Structures are given as C-alpha cells and as structure tokens.
C-alpha cells in the first residue's frame, strides 16, 4: 500500500476467509499487534507518512481436507478504526 495522506494508526482487517482451512506460516513484516473483532483478524501497523510504501506478505498452506469455492477474502485498510479502502477477492481450493 502507498499512503496518500498521513496514517496515524493504520491497520488491516482480514475477513475470516483468510484463515478458514488454511495454516498461516508467516506474516512479513510482523504486525505491531494482532487482534480479532467480529470474526475478522486485525493487524496493526506502524504510522505512515504520505508517499510511504508498505508491503505486507503472508505465507499460507492449505490444510489437506480443505475444499473451497469462491470463499471471500476481503481486506480493509483502516486508520484509527475508520475504513479507507476495501479489496474484495475470493479463493478457490480444489480437491
């Protein structure tokens, strides 16, 4: 992500589809804190100045019994709890 304005307390809110039937191996960089709210996982990131770029990488493996079609994997960028942008995506896992 690239900050277009100062972000005092940015965080990523990941829908439950990111973790159902998947094992998380790593998040790079590690979030400052990790919590949950309403079934979503929240990664708190450090402040960002305008023009700052931050890449967040997550490494997963699929659990052997998982089969999924069109599983929602939304992610929302928030600043101090206020949603700024949401990306909607989906995941298919074939047997």
C-alpha positions as CSV (number, residue, x, y, z in Angstrom):
1,X,0.0,0.0,0.0
2,X,1.1,3.6,-0.6
3,X,-0.1,6.3,1.8
4,X,-1.6,9.3,0.1
5,X,-2.2,11.0,3.4
6,X,-0.7,10.6,6.9
7,X,-1.9,7.4,8.6
8,X,-1.6,7.8,12.3
9,X,-2.8,4.2,13.2
10,X,-3.2,2.1,10.1
11,X,-4.4,-1.5,10.4
12,X,-5.6,-4.3,8.1
13,X,-8.8,-6.1,8.8
14,X,-8.9,-9.5,7.2
15,X,-12.1,-11.4,6.8
16,X,-12.4,-15.0,8.2
17,X,-12.0,-16.5,4.8
18,X,-8.2,-15.7,5.0
19,X,-7.8,-18.3,7.8
20,X,-10.6,-20.9,7.5
21,X,-9.0,-24.2,6.4
22,X,-5.5,-22.5,6.0
23,X,-2.5,-22.5,8.2
24,X,-0.5,-19.3,8.5
25,X,3.2,-19.8,8.2
26,X,4.4,-16.2,8.5
27,X,3.5,-12.5,8.2
28,X,6.2,-10.2,7.0
29,X,6.7,-7.8,8.5
30,X,5.1,-8.9,11.8
31,X,2.2,-6.7,12.7
32,X,2.7,-4.5,15.8
33,X,-0.3,-6.3,17.4
34,X,-2.8,-8.8,16.2
35,X,-6.4,-9.0,17.5
36,X,-9.9,-10.0,16.3
37,X,-13.2,-8.2,16.1
38,X,-16.5,-9.5,14.8
39,X,-14.8,-12.6,13.3
40,X,-12.1,-10.6,11.5
41,X,-8.4,-10.6,12.2
42,X,-6.9,-7.1,12.7
43,X,-3.2,-6.5,12.0
44,X,-2.0,-3.2,13.5
45,X,0.8,-1.5,11.5
46,X,3.0,1.5,12.4
47,X,2.3,5.1,11.3
48,X,2.9,6.1,7.7
49,X,3.8,9.4,6.2
50,X,2.4,10.5,2.8
51,X,4.2,8.6,0.0
52,X,5.4,5.8,2.3
53,X,5.1,2.4,0.8
54,X,4.4,-0.8,2.9
55,X,4.3,-4.3,1.7
56,X,2.7,-7.0,3.8
57,X,3.3,-10.6,2.8
58,X,1.5,-13.6,4.3
59,X,2.5,-17.2,3.7
60,X,-0.1,-19.9,4.0
61,X,-0.5,-23.6,3.4
62,X,-3.8,-25.3,2.7
63,X,-5.0,-27.9,5.2
64,X,-5.3,-31.3,3.5
65,X,-9.1,-31.6,4.0
66,X,-10.0,-28.0,2.7
67,X,-12.1,-27.6,-0.3
68,X,-13.5,-24.1,-1.1
69,X,-15.2,-22.4,-4.0
70,X,-15.5,-18.6,-4.1
71,X,-14.5,-18.2,-0.5
72,X,-14.5,-14.4,0.3
73,X,-11.2,-13.0,1.4
74,X,-11.8,-9.3,1.9
75,X,-9.2,-7.0,3.3
76,X,-9.9,-3.5,4.6
77,X,-7.3,-0.8,5.3
78,X,-8.4,1.3,8.4
79,X,-6.8,4.3,10.0
80,X,-7.7,4.8,13.7
81,X,-10.7,2.4,13.1
82,X,-12.0,4.4,10.1
83,X,-12.3,2.3,6.9
84,X,-10.3,3.8,4.0
85,X,-10.4,1.2,1.3
86,X,-11.6,-2.5,0.9
87,X,-10.4,-5.1,-1.6
88,X,-12.8,-7.9,-2.3
89,X,-11.3,-11.2,-3.6
90,X,-12.1,-14.8,-3.4
91,X,-10.2,-18.1,-3.1
92,X,-10.8,-21.5,-4.8
93,X,-9.2,-24.6,-3.3
94,X,-9.6,-27.7,-5.5
95,X,-9.5,-31.3,-4.1
